[in-house]
């Protein structure tokens, strides 16, 4: 499987771009900063997720001075040809996205994860170690989608029930609900607890499978004997339904649900030291890379496909020794690499692209 063709129109700084990466090996986009290298990877990511790894505002992807951006991709999944089309329309008040797979609208996130599984690492990818819990939750959720696309249904069910419970809490405005209102809240609490327990269990099981692979990659990247540990930290103790009932007064005052998978964390340690606060920058970067590479490997093991690997300006953040080690660990399959610096000596791309002439 792989991406065979990418067409961009009015996406970021591109008027129009036709891009043909090698479907089975390494394609390098080598040109100066400001020529749109990261935007090409962002467009590929958007085809797989209908979102961006650079911004939460989809309108940012639409070229300045225009209202409509297009991303079109031709993929081959096993022996099946897929055409994925994404349009992003920026309005005065909101931005609308429309995705089609072979002319049909996807019914869930599972359809996207099934069409184009991918792994992305950027200079900001170290935030999965260095920053707050939301980065680690997002990493685990995305990996769940890629490892088992049907997990998207559970993620969507939890998000929907949590939104409904929070809407009720806000409606009460901090006052004590009536008896009938408490009954309604109890119904949504039960739904949140059911989906939340299941989601937390799936995340924890995934981390159990991921941890030994992370250890292998970290050892190879860092060349030291430190022990990596991944621990799923729930924001509650005991049954989630019981915890929600006990926290209801606090939830009413705050106007949102204070316990559940949306507040959980993944604790990453090196030799029992908190990697977020007690590890060096080099250790954190090696850990972040090990997490992504391990996730990539787990998708290959579970689904029998090679996800597309996106490396955005990664080598500029690594010393030569770690760069060489990373190159030795790159998985087989399609890889897209961006860099403004000279290529590491060990990197031999099948295709080399200079985007300098592609921008207006």
C-alpha positions as CSV (number, residue, x, y, z in Angstrom):
1,X,0.0,0.0,0.0
2,X,1.1,3.6,-0.2
3,X,0.5,7.1,-1.5
4,X,1.1,7.3,-5.3
5,X,0.0,10.8,-6.1
6,X,-0.8,14.0,-4.2
7,X,-2.4,17.1,-5.7
8,X,-2.7,20.4,-3.8
9,X,-4.7,23.5,-4.8
10,X,-4.7,26.7,-2.7
11,X,-3.2,24.7,0.2
12,X,-1.0,26.9,2.4
13,X,1.4,28.7,0.1
14,X,0.8,26.5,-2.9
15,X,-1.3,27.6,-5.9
16,X,-1.1,24.1,-7.3
17,X,1.3,21.2,-6.7
18,X,1.5,17.7,-8.1
19,X,3.6,15.4,-6.1
20,X,4.6,11.7,-6.8
21,X,6.5,10.1,-4.0
22,X,8.1,6.7,-4.2
23,X,5.5,4.2,-3.0
24,X,7.8,1.8,-1.3
25,X,10.9,3.7,-0.3
26,X,12.2,7.1,0.9
27,X,11.3,10.4,-0.7
28,X,13.1,13.4,0.5
29,X,11.9,17.0,0.1
30,X,15.1,19.0,0.2
31,X,14.9,22.8,-0.1
32,X,15.3,26.0,1.9
33,X,13.0,26.8,4.8
34,X,9.8,28.6,3.7
35,X,9.3,26.5,0.5
36,X,6.4,24.5,1.9
37,X,8.1,21.1,2.8
38,X,6.2,20.8,6.0
39,X,3.0,21.8,4.2
40,X,3.3,18.8,1.9
41,X,3.5,16.4,4.9
42,X,0.6,18.3,6.5
43,X,-1.5,17.7,3.5
44,X,-0.7,14.0,3.6
45,X,-1.6,13.9,7.3
46,X,-4.9,15.8,6.5
47,X,-5.8,13.0,3.9
48,X,-5.4,10.4,6.7
49,X,-7.1,12.3,9.6
50,X,-9.0,15.3,8.2
51,X,-6.9,17.4,10.5
52,X,-3.5,19.0,10.8
53,X,-0.4,18.3,13.0
54,X,0.5,22.0,12.9
55,X,-2.7,23.8,13.8
56,X,-6.1,23.3,15.4
57,X,-7.6,25.9,13.0
58,X,-8.4,24.2,9.7
59,X,-8.7,27.6,8.0
60,X,-4.9,28.1,8.4
61,X,-4.4,25.5,5.7
62,X,-6.3,27.6,3.1
63,X,-4.0,29.8,1.0
64,X,-4.2,33.5,1.9
65,X,-6.5,35.4,-0.3
66,X,-8.6,32.3,-1.2
67,X,-11.5,30.6,0.4
68,X,-11.2,27.0,-0.8
69,X,-8.3,24.5,-0.5
70,X,-8.2,21.1,-2.0
71,X,-6.1,18.0,-1.3
72,X,-6.4,14.9,-3.5
73,X,-4.6,11.7,-3.1
74,X,-4.3,8.4,-5.0
75,X,-3.6,5.5,-2.7
76,X,-3.3,1.7,-3.1
77,X,-4.5,-0.3,-0.1
78,X,-3.3,-3.9,-0.7
79,X,-4.6,-4.3,-4.3
80,X,-7.4,-1.8,-4.0
81,X,-7.1,1.7,-5.5
82,X,-8.5,4.5,-3.3
83,X,-9.0,8.2,-4.2
84,X,-9.2,10.5,-1.2
85,X,-10.5,14.0,-1.7
86,X,-10.5,16.7,1.0
87,X,-11.9,20.2,0.5
88,X,-11.5,22.9,3.2
89,X,-13.8,25.9,2.8
90,X,-13.0,29.0,4.9
91,X,-16.0,31.2,5.8
92,X,-16.3,34.4,7.7
93,X,-17.3,32.6,10.9
94,X,-16.2,29.0,10.5
95,X,-14.3,26.5,8.3
96,X,-15.9,23.5,6.8
97,X,-14.2,20.3,5.8
98,X,-15.5,17.7,3.3
99,X,-13.9,14.3,2.9
100,X,-14.6,11.7,0.2
101,X,-13.1,8.2,-0.2
102,X,-13.8,6.9,-3.7
103,X,-16.6,9.4,-4.0
104,X,-18.3,8.4,-0.7
105,X,-18.3,10.3,2.6
106,X,-16.6,8.3,5.3
107,X,-19.0,7.2,8.0
108,X,-16.5,7.3,10.9
109,X,-12.9,8.0,11.7
110,X,-12.3,4.2,11.2
111,X,-12.7,4.7,7.4
112,X,-9.9,7.2,7.4
113,X,-7.6,5.1,9.6
114,X,-8.3,2.1,7.4
115,X,-7.5,4.0,4.2
116,X,-4.1,5.6,5.2
117,X,-2.5,4.6,8.5
118,X,0.6,6.8,9.1
119,X,3.1,7.8,11.7
120,X,4.4,11.4,11.9
121,X,7.3,12.8,13.8
122,X,8.1,16.5,13.9
123,X,10.4,18.7,16.0
124,X,7.4,19.3,18.2
125,X,6.9,15.5,18.6
126,X,9.0,15.5,21.8
127,X,6.0,17.3,23.4
128,X,4.5,13.8,23.9
129,X,7.2,13.5,26.6
130,X,7.8,17.0,27.6
131,X,4.4,18.6,27.8
132,X,1.1,17.9,29.5
133,X,-1.2,14.9,29.6
134,X,-3.3,15.9,26.6
135,X,-0.3,15.2,24.3
136,X,0.0,11.6,25.6
137,X,-3.7,11.0,25.5
138,X,-3.8,12.2,21.9
139,X,-0.9,9.9,21.0
140,X,-2.6,6.8,22.5
141,X,-6.0,7.6,20.9
142,X,-4.4,8.0,17.5
143,X,-2.5,4.8,17.9
144,X,-5.7,3.0,18.9
145,X,-7.3,4.2,15.7
146,X,-4.4,3.0,13.6
147,X,-3.9,-0.4,15.4
148,X,-7.6,-1.2,15.4
149,X,-9.7,1.2,13.3
150,X,-13.0,0.1,14.9
151,X,-11.7,1.7,18.1
152,X,-12.8,5.0,16.6
153,X,-16.4,4.0,17.4
154,X,-15.6,3.8,21.1
155,X,-13.7,7.1,21.1
156,X,-16.6,8.8,19.4
157,X,-19.1,7.2,21.8
158,X,-17.1,8.4,24.8
159,X,-16.7,11.9,23.4
160,X,-20.5,12.1,22.6
161,X,-21.6,11.0,26.0
162,X,-19.1,13.2,27.8
163,X,-20.3,16.2,25.8
164,X,-23.9,15.5,26.7
165,X,-23.1,15.2,30.4
166,X,-21.0,18.4,30.4
167,X,-23.9,20.2,28.6
168,X,-26.2,19.2,31.5
169,X,-23.7,20.3,34.1
170,X,-23.4,23.7,32.4
171,X,-27.2,24.0,32.1
172,X,-27.6,23.7,35.9
173,X,-25.3,26.7,36.4
174,X,-23.9,25.5,39.7
175,X,-27.3,25.2,41.4
176,X,-28.5,21.9,42.9
177,X,-30.5,20.0,40.3
178,X,-34.1,18.9,40.9
179,X,-34.8,15.2,41.4
180,X,-35.8,14.7,37.7
181,X,-32.7,16.5,36.6
182,X,-30.5,14.3,38.8
183,X,-32.1,11.3,37.2
184,X,-31.3,12.6,33.8
185,X,-27.7,13.3,34.9
186,X,-27.5,9.8,36.3
187,X,-28.4,8.3,32.9
188,X,-25.6,10.3,31.1
189,X,-23.2,9.4,34.0
190,X,-23.8,5.8,33.4
191,X,-23.1,6.1,29.7
192,X,-19.9,8.1,30.4
193,X,-18.9,5.4,32.9
194,X,-19.5,2.5,30.5
195,X,-17.6,4.0,27.6
196,X,-15.0,5.5,29.9
197,X,-14.1,2.2,31.6
198,X,-13.9,0.5,28.2
199,X,-11.7,3.2,26.7
200,X,-9.3,3.2,29.7
201,X,-9.0,-0.6,29.5
202,X,-8.2,-0.5,25.8
203,X,-5.6,2.3,26.3
204,X,-4.0,0.3,29.2
205,X,-3.9,-2.9,27.1
206,X,-2.4,-1.0,24.2
207,X,0.4,0.4,26.4
208,X,1.1,-3.1,27.7
209,X,1.7,-4.3,24.1
210,X,3.7,-1.1,23.2
211,X,6.0,-0.9,26.2
212,X,8.5,-3.7,25.2
213,X,8.8,-2.4,21.7
214,X,9.5,1.1,23.0
215,X,12.2,-0.4,25.2
216,X,13.8,-2.0,22.2
217,X,13.8,1.2,20.1
218,X,15.0,3.4,23.0
219,X,17.9,1.1,23.8
220,X,18.9,1.2,20.1
221,X,18.6,5.0,19.8
222,X,20.1,6.0,23.1
223,X,22.6,3.1,23.3
224,X,22.2,2.9,27.1
225,X,20.7,0.4,29.5
226,X,18.0,2.5,31.1
227,X,14.7,0.8,31.7
228,X,11.6,2.5,30.1
229,X,8.3,2.1,31.8
230,X,4.8,3.2,30.5
231,X,2.1,3.4,33.2
232,X,-1.5,4.3,32.5
233,X,-2.7,6.7,35.3
234,X,-6.4,6.8,35.7
235,X,-7.9,10.0,37.2
236,X,-10.2,7.9,39.5
237,X,-10.1,4.9,41.8
238,X,-12.6,2.0,41.8
239,X,-15.6,1.9,39.4
240,X,-15.9,5.0,37.3
241,X,-19.7,5.3,38.0
242,X,-19.0,5.4,41.8
243,X,-16.3,8.0,41.3
244,X,-18.7,10.2,39.1
245,X,-21.4,10.0,41.8
246,X,-18.9,11.0,44.5
247,X,-17.6,13.9,42.4
248,X,-21.0,15.2,41.3
249,X,-20.9,18.3,43.7
250,X,-17.5,19.3,42.4
251,X,-18.7,18.7,38.8
252,X,-21.8,20.9,39.3
253,X,-19.7,23.8,40.7
254,X,-17.1,23.5,37.8
255,X,-19.7,22.9,35.1
256,X,-17.8,19.9,33.6
257,X,-16.8,16.3,34.3
258,X,-13.7,16.2,36.4
259,X,-13.0,12.5,36.2
260,X,-12.6,10.1,33.3
261,X,-10.4,9.1,30.4
262,X,-10.3,12.7,29.3
263,X,-8.3,13.5,32.4
264,X,-6.0,10.5,32.5
265,X,-2.3,10.4,31.8
266,X,0.5,8.1,30.7
267,X,3.5,8.2,33.0
268,X,6.8,7.6,31.2
269,X,9.8,6.8,33.3
270,X,13.5,6.1,32.7
271,X,15.0,4.0,35.5
272,X,12.0,5.1,37.7
273,X,12.7,8.8,36.9
274,X,9.9,10.9,35.6
275,X,10.9,11.4,31.9
276,X,9.0,14.7,31.7
277,X,10.8,16.4,34.6
278,X,14.0,14.5,35.2
279,X,15.3,13.4,31.8
280,X,17.7,15.3,29.5
281,X,16.6,16.8,26.2
282,X,18.5,14.0,24.4
283,X,16.7,11.3,26.5
284,X,13.3,12.9,25.9
285,X,13.9,13.1,22.1
286,X,15.0,9.5,22.0
287,X,11.9,8.5,24.0
288,X,9.6,10.4,21.7
289,X,11.1,8.8,18.7
290,X,11.0,5.4,20.3
291,X,7.3,5.8,21.0
292,X,6.5,6.7,17.4
293,X,8.6,3.9,15.9
294,X,7.1,1.4,18.4
295,X,3.6,2.5,17.4
296,X,4.5,2.2,13.8
297,X,5.8,-1.4,14.4
298,X,2.7,-2.3,16.4
299,X,0.4,-1.3,13.5
300,X,2.5,-3.5,11.2
301,X,2.2,-6.4,13.5
302,X,-1.5,-6.1,14.1
303,X,-2.7,-5.2,10.7
304,X,-0.1,-6.5,8.4
305,X,0.4,-3.2,6.6
306,X,3.2,-0.7,6.5
307,X,2.0,2.7,7.6
308,X,3.3,5.7,5.8
309,X,6.1,7.3,7.8
310,X,6.4,11.2,7.9
311,X,9.6,12.7,9.3
312,X,9.4,16.5,9.3
313,X,12.8,18.1,9.8
314,X,13.8,15.5,12.3
315,X,17.5,15.3,11.6
316,X,18.1,19.0,12.4
317,X,17.1,18.1,16.0
318,X,19.4,15.1,16.3
319,X,23.2,14.9,16.7
320,X,25.0,12.9,14.0
321,X,25.2,9.7,16.2
322,X,21.5,9.6,16.9
323,X,20.8,10.5,13.3
324,X,22.8,7.4,12.1
325,X,21.0,5.2,14.7
326,X,17.6,6.5,13.6
327,X,18.4,5.7,9.9
328,X,19.4,2.2,10.8
329,X,16.0,1.8,12.6
330,X,13.7,3.2,9.9
331,X,11.1,0.7,9.0
332,X,10.6,-0.6,5.5
333,X,7.9,0.9,3.4
334,X,7.0,4.4,2.2
335,X,8.7,7.3,4.0
336,X,8.5,11.0,3.4
337,X,11.4,13.1,4.8
338,X,11.8,16.9,4.8
339,X,15.0,18.7,5.5
340,X,16.7,22.0,4.7
341,X,20.1,20.7,5.8
342,X,22.4,18.3,3.9
343,X,21.2,14.7,4.1
344,X,22.9,12.4,6.5
345,X,25.4,10.2,4.7
346,X,23.5,7.0,5.4
347,X,20.3,8.3,3.8
348,X,19.8,7.2,0.2
349,X,16.4,8.4,-1.0
350,X,14.7,6.9,-4.0
351,X,13.3,10.3,-4.9
352,X,14.7,13.7,-4.2
353,X,12.4,16.7,-4.6
354,X,13.2,20.4,-4.5
355,X,10.1,22.5,-3.9
356,X,11.8,25.9,-4.7
357,X,10.1,26.2,-8.1
358,X,6.7,25.0,-6.9
359,X,5.7,28.2,-4.9
360,X,4.4,31.3,-6.7
